Amino acid sequence: MKTIYYILILGLFTLSSCKSDKSDPDPLPVAKKARVNLIPTYDGEVLEFNSTYTTQEGYTIEFTKINVIFTNLKHDNKELFTSAVYKYEDDKTLLWQGEGDYLEFPDMTTNIGVSEEENHEDPSARPNEDPLNILNTDDMHWGWDPGYIFLMIEGKADTSVTQDGVDLVKFLYHVGKDELLKTISLQDLNWTEVTSDFHETDIYVDMYKVFDGETEDIDIKNEKSSHTMPNQISLSDKVITNFVNAITTEK
């Protein structure tokens, strides 16, 4: 009887030892996430709607809309995202957030606008989660032709000599059309850790430089509106060119 008892105890010990020797399966890898922020500034200050700023001519201005479409943000042949729509009124800083390893994107190139092929597709036929679906772009689409509005800048300005705020004019730039697609290179991105598997980077656009451009200025008093009609292509090109040149990776 004692012999049977000892055999049972030994068997249980052996089973217990076998179970403890089994290693736990490797945990599933956690998907790395990334976020890209677009932060509008004005001559070195973070821009706020309902605040006033001064242009190079001395005009007092206030912004009411800044919308822009980014596409094909990538490093070499590795793409971080296919498209993203920034709207200040929806989120002051967020451009895009999703899966991505920041280590693969020390520098990036991206387009401001939409390729010619995509620009003339039906935006309502895209998946609902696609940023370029008409539900997400909303007012940033003119129709089948000429397609998407790549960049929207709207606001109010006092262009008077007295600057008394009485005679305000509205400025409005809606820039689109295939030939105005622009490409920009973003060098030396500064990624910061949010969590161990989540990193973000900030890019900045100085709206002061949209009007006080590197090569051409925009005088709101005489150049206050463009819907990119044939006779407005020159102004629209100047607006989007200045916008692209005003984008940097440092504040």
TIBA-966578 format. One line per field, with one value per residue: x, y, z of N, C-alpha, C in turn. Coordinates in steps of 0.2 Angstrom, whole numbers. Example, Ala and Ser with C-alpha at 12.3 -4.5 7.8 and 13.67 -1.06 7.14 Angstrom:
REM TIBA-966578
n.u = c(66|64)
n.v = c(-28|-11)
n.w = c(39|35)
ca.u = c(62|68)
ca.v = c(-22|-5)
ca.w = c(39|36)
c.u = c(66|64)
c.v = c(-16|0)
c.w = c(39|39)
***
This chain:
REM TIBA-966578
n.u = c(4|10|19|11|6|17|21|10|12|25|21|13|21|30|22|19|31|33|24|28|40|36|37|30|20|27|23|12|18|18|10|18|15|12|11|8|9|2|6|0|9|12|23|33|25|13|-2|-18|-36|-48|-39|-29|-17|-3|1|15|13|7|-7|-21|-25|-36|-38|-50|-51|-41|-37|-30|-24|-14|-4|4|15|31|46|60|55|46|30|22|9|-5|-14|-20|-31|-30|-39|-41|-51|-57|-47|-33|-20|-18|-13|-11|-13|-8|-3|14|32|42|56|59|57|66|67|56|46|32|16|7|-9|-18|-15|-16|-23|-31|-38|-48|-57|-72|-76|-85|-85|-75|-69|-77|-68|-58|-48|-50|-62|-78|-86|-77|-68|-77|-81|-70|-70|-73|-81|-83|-74|-64|-60|-52|-50|-35|-29|-36|-38|-44|-51|-52|-48|-41|-38|-36|-30|-31|-33|-44|-53|-65|-69|-68|-62|-65|-54|-50|-44|-45|-37|-33|-33|-25|-12|-6|-2|10|26|35|49|54|65|76|67|60|56|46|44|29|23|31|28|23|26|28|28|31|27|28|19|22|11|13|23|16|10|20|31|45|50|39|26|10|-3|-16|-25|-26|-26|-36|-44|-46|-52|-46|-49|-47|-42|-36|-26|-12|-12|-16|-6|4|0|-1|12|20|14|19|33|33|33|41|52|55|50)
n.v = c(-6|6|7|9|22|30|29|36|49|52|52|63|73|72|76|89|95|93|102|114|116|119|132|148|154|165|182|191|203|220|232|246|263|279|297|312|329|344|361|376|392|409|420|415|413|402|399|405|404|417|427|441|446|454|459|460|472|479|477|471|455|440|423|411|399|385|373|358|346|332|320|304|302|298|289|286|271|267|270|280|286|286|296|311|323|339|349|364|368|356|349|356|352|339|329|316|299|283|266|263|264|274|274|271|282|295|306|313|314|322|326|341|341|331|317|318|307|302|314|315|305|297|303|299|285|280|270|272|276|281|295|304|301|308|311|314|324|334|350|352|349|351|345|334|339|353|344|340|352|357|366|377|393|405|420|436|454|469|482|495|512|518|507|504|494|495|494|479|466|451|438|424|409|396|383|372|360|350|354|361|353|350|346|342|341|335|337|329|325|327|316|312|303|296|285|269|262|271|286|303|317|334|346|362|376|392|405|418|419|414|425|434|430|419|423|429|441|441|452|456|466|469|456|447|436|419|406|398|399|400|413|416|407|411|418|408|398|405|406|393|389|398|393|380|382|388|378|369|358|363|375)
n.w = c(0|4|-6|-17|-14|-14|-27|-33|-28|-33|-47|-48|-44|-55|-66|-62|-63|-76|-82|-77|-84|-96|-107|-108|-122|-135|-133|-143|-155|-152|-161|-168|-167|-174|-175|-184|-183|-188|-186|-186|-187|-183|-188|-179|-167|-160|-170|-167|-170|-171|-166|-169|-181|-189|-205|-218|-224|-214|-212|-202|-198|-197|-195|-201|-207|-211|-221|-228|-239|-238|-246|-250|-240|-237|-234|-244|-252|-243|-236|-225|-224|-235|-238|-230|-222|-216|-205|-197|-189|-185|-178|-170|-172|-176|-190|-195|-189|-185|-188|-188|-189|-182|-183|-196|-203|-204|-212|-224|-239|-246|-254|-257|-260|-273|-283|-302|-307|-296|-293|-301|-299|-292|-277|-268|-270|-263|-249|-233|-223|-229|-230|-241|-245|-249|-238|-228|-234|-237|-239|-247|-260|-277|-287|-301|-310|-307|-297|-281|-268|-264|-255|-243|-237|-227|-220|-211|-215|-211|-221|-222|-220|-208|-199|-191|-189|-195|-208|-213|-224|-232|-235|-246|-251|-262|-267|-281|-294|-306|-310|-300|-290|-277|-271|-256|-246|-231|-219|-207|-196|-180|-169|-155|-140|-135|-129|-126|-138|-146|-155|-160|-171|-175|-188|-195|-201|-206|-206|-208|-218|-229|-234|-234|-244|-250|-262|-268|-263|-256|-257|-248|-250|-263|-268|-264|-266|-273|-283|-290|-304|-322|-324|-312|-309|-307|-295|-286|-288|-282|-269|-265|-267|-258|-247|-246|-245|-233|-224|-211|-201|-189|-176)
ca.u = c(0|14|22|7|6|24|21|6|15|30|18|10|27|33|17|19|38|33|20|32|45|33|38|24|21|29|18|11|22|13|10|20|10|15|7|11|5|4|5|1|11|12|30|36|20|7|-8|-25|-42|-50|-34|-27|-10|-1|5|21|10|3|-14|-23|-29|-38|-39|-56|-51|-35|-38|-25|-23|-7|-4|10|20|35|54|62|49|42|25|19|2|-7|-18|-23|-34|-30|-44|-39|-57|-58|-41|-28|-14|-18|-13|-12|-11|-10|2|20|38|46|63|59|55|70|66|50|43|25|13|1|-13|-20|-12|-21|-28|-36|-41|-54|-61|-78|-74|-90|-84|-69|-71|-79|-63|-53|-48|-52|-69|-82|-88|-71|-66|-83|-81|-64|-70|-77|-85|-79|-69|-58|-58|-51|-47|-29|-28|-41|-36|-49|-50|-54|-42|-42|-33|-37|-24|-32|-33|-48|-57|-72|-70|-65|-63|-64|-49|-52|-40|-46|-32|-34|-31|-19|-5|-4|1|16|30|39|54|54|72|78|61|61|51|47|40|22|23|36|27|20|30|25|33|28|29|25|18|22|6|16|27|12|9|27|34|52|51|33|22|3|-6|-23|-29|-27|-26|-40|-48|-45|-55|-42|-52|-42|-38|-34|-21|-6|-12|-17|0|8|-3|1|20|22|12|24|39|33|33|47|51|56|46)
ca.v = c(0|12|7|13|29|33|29|41|55|53|53|70|77|72|80|96|97|94|108|120|116|122|139|152|156|172|187|194|209|226|236|253|268|286|303|318|335|350|366|383|397|416|424|412|411|397|403|404|407|423|431|445|446|459|457|464|479|482|475|467|449|435|417|407|392|382|366|356|339|329|313|300|304|292|289|281|268|266|275|281|286|288|303|314|329|343|355|367|368|349|348|362|350|332|328|309|295|276|261|265|264|281|273|270|289|300|311|311|318|322|330|345|340|325|316|319|301|302|320|315|299|298|303|295|278|278|268|278|278|285|303|307|300|315|313|317|330|338|356|352|346|355|341|329|344|351|339|342|358|355|370|382|398|410|425|443|458|477|484|502|516|519|501|505|488|496|491|473|463|444|435|418|406|389|381|366|359|346|357|365|348|352|341|345|337|336|334|329|325|326|311|311|297|297|279|265|260|277|292|308|322|340|350|368|381|399|408|425|418|413|432|437|424|419|426|434|442|442|459|455|472|468|449|444|430|415|400|394|400|401|420|416|402|414|419|401|395|409|404|386|389|401|388|374|385|390|372|367|353|367|380)
ca.w = c(0|4|-12|-22|-12|-16|-34|-35|-26|-38|-53|-47|-44|-62|-70|-60|-66|-84|-83|-75|-89|-103|-108|-111|-129|-135|-134|-150|-155|-151|-167|-167|-169|-175|-176|-187|-181|-192|-181|-189|-183|-187|-186|-173|-162|-162|-172|-165|-173|-167|-164|-174|-183|-193|-211|-219|-226|-208|-211|-197|-201|-193|-199|-200|-210|-214|-223|-233|-241|-239|-249|-251|-235|-237|-234|-249|-254|-237|-235|-218|-225|-242|-238|-224|-222|-210|-204|-190|-185|-182|-173|-171|-173|-179|-197|-196|-183|-187|-187|-191|-185|-183|-185|-203|-206|-202|-217|-228|-244|-246|-258|-255|-266|-275|-290|-307|-308|-290|-293|-306|-297|-288|-270|-264|-271|-259|-242|-229|-218|-233|-229|-247|-246|-249|-231|-224|-237|-237|-244|-250|-267|-282|-291|-305|-313|-307|-292|-274|-266|-261|-249|-241|-232|-226|-215|-212|-214|-211|-226|-222|-218|-201|-195|-185|-189|-197|-215|-214|-230|-232|-240|-247|-256|-263|-272|-283|-301|-307|-311|-294|-285|-275|-267|-251|-243|-224|-217|-199|-192|-173|-166|-148|-137|-131|-125|-129|-144|-149|-156|-164|-174|-177|-193|-194|-206|-204|-210|-210|-224|-234|-237|-235|-247|-251|-269|-270|-258|-257|-255|-247|-252|-271|-270|-258|-267|-278|-283|-295|-310|-326|-323|-305|-308|-305|-288|-283|-288|-278|-262|-263|-267|-252|-241|-246|-243|-226|-220|-209|-196|-183|-175)
c.u = c(4|17|18|6|12|24|16|9|21|27|16|16|30|28|18|26|37|29|24|38|43|34|31|25|23|23|18|15|16|15|13|16|14|9|11|6|7|2|6|4|11|18|32|31|15|1|-14|-30|-44|-45|-31|-19|-9|3|11|19|7|-4|-15|-27|-31|-40|-46|-56|-44|-36|-33|-25|-16|-8|3|16|24|42|56|55|45|37|22|11|0|-10|-20|-26|-34|-35|-43|-46|-59|-53|-36|-22|-13|-18|-15|-10|-13|-4|8|26|42|53|64|58|59|69|60|49|35|22|8|-3|-14|-17|-18|-26|-33|-40|-48|-58|-67|-76|-79|-89|-78|-72|-72|-73|-57|-53|-50|-59|-73|-84|-83|-68|-71|-82|-75|-64|-75|-82|-80|-73|-70|-56|-58|-48|-41|-28|-33|-38|-41|-48|-53|-48|-45|-36|-33|-31|-25|-32|-38|-53|-64|-73|-66|-67|-62|-58|-50|-47|-41|-42|-33|-31|-25|-12|-2|-2|8|19|34|43|55|60|72|72|63|55|52|42|34|22|29|35|23|24|26|30|29|31|25|24|17|17|8|19|22|10|15|31|42|54|45|29|15|0|-13|-27|-31|-27|-30|-44|-46|-49|-52|-46|-46|-38|-35|-28|-14|-6|-13|-10|5|6|0|9|22|20|17|31|39|33|40|46|53|52|50)
c.v = c(6|13|11|20|33|34|35|48|57|55|61|75|78|76|87|99|98|100|114|121|119|129|142|154|163|176|190|201|215|231|243|258|275|291|308|323|340|356|373|388|404|420|422|411|406|401|401|407|412|427|435|445|452|457|462|471|482|481|470|461|444|429|414|400|391|375|364|348|337|322|310|302|298|294|284|278|265|271|275|282|288|294|305|321|333|349|358|367|362|348|352|359|343|332|321|305|288|272|264|266|270|280|273|277|295|307|309|316|317|327|334|345|333|323|317|313|301|308|320|308|301|298|299|287|275|275|273|280|281|292|307|305|307|316|316|323|336|344|357|348|350|351|337|333|351|346|342|349|356|359|376|386|403|414|432|448|465|479|492|506|517|513|502|499|489|493|485|470|455|442|427|415|398|387|374|365|355|349|361|360|350|346|344|340|339|333|334|330|323|322|311|305|299|291|275|263|265|283|297|313|328|343|356|372|388|403|415|424|416|420|435|431|425|423|431|435|442|448|457|460|471|461|445|438|426|408|395|394|401|408|421|411|405|415|413|398|399|407|398|385|392|396|383|377|387|384|370|361|357|373|387)
c.w = c(0|-2|-17|-20|-14|-23|-36|-33|-31|-45|-53|-48|-51|-66|-68|-63|-73|-86|-82|-80|-95|-103|-111|-118|-130|-136|-141|-150|-155|-157|-165|-170|-170|-176|-179|-186|-186|-187|-185|-184|-187|-184|-180|-167|-165|-164|-169|-169|-168|-163|-170|-175|-188|-199|-212|-221|-220|-208|-205|-199|-195|-197|-197|-203|-213|-215|-228|-233|-242|-242|-250|-247|-234|-236|-239|-252|-249|-236|-228|-219|-232|-242|-231|-225|-216|-210|-197|-186|-182|-177|-175|-173|-177|-186|-198|-190|-186|-185|-191|-186|-186|-185|-192|-207|-203|-206|-221|-234|-244|-252|-255|-261|-267|-282|-295|-308|-302|-290|-297|-305|-293|-281|-266|-265|-266|-252|-238|-224|-222|-232|-235|-249|-245|-242|-227|-227|-237|-242|-247|-257|-271|-286|-296|-308|-310|-301|-285|-274|-262|-254|-249|-236|-232|-220|-216|-211|-214|-215|-226|-219|-210|-197|-189|-185|-191|-204|-216|-221|-229|-237|-240|-253|-256|-269|-274|-290|-301|-307|-305|-288|-284|-271|-263|-248|-236|-221|-209|-195|-184|-170|-158|-145|-133|-126|-129|-136|-148|-149|-161|-166|-176|-183|-192|-200|-204|-208|-212|-217|-230|-238|-238|-238|-248|-257|-271|-264|-260|-254|-254|-250|-259|-273|-265|-259|-273|-277|-288|-302|-315|-326|-316|-304|-305|-298|-284|-283|-283|-270|-260|-263|-261|-246|-240|-243|-236|-221|-218|-203|-189|-182|-177)
***
